[in-house]
Amino acid sequence: MKFLLLLALFGVLWWVWPKRAAMPPPVRPDPPVERMVACAHCGLLLPESDSIGDGERHYCSEAHHREGEA
């Protein structure tokens, strides 16, 4: 009985393995490209989505935004 179970398991693996090896790897989409901006106060480069925008000027933190307004 054990021999038949091992033979059946080996047969299933033999049947599945070549099909799995022939499958192409999954395609991962490239991450979106984001524009980099410089802080108007210190010049630090950061993604536009992480910056605090004030018209054409961008700031890296709220403190630099307040100092830029003064």
C-alpha positions, 0 to 999 in steps of 0.5 A: 500500500505504501509503495502504491501511495509513493508511486502515485505521489511520484506520478503526480509530481512527474506530471505537474513539474514540467508544466510548472517549469514551462510557465513564464515568470509573472510580469511586474509593472514598473513603479510609476516615475515621480517628479523630484523637486528641491526644497526652496529653503534648504535645497533638499531633493524629494518626491513632489508628493512628499513636498509641501507645495506653495505655488511654484515653490516646494518645501520639505517640511512645515517649518521650512514652509513657515520660514519661507513665507517670512 
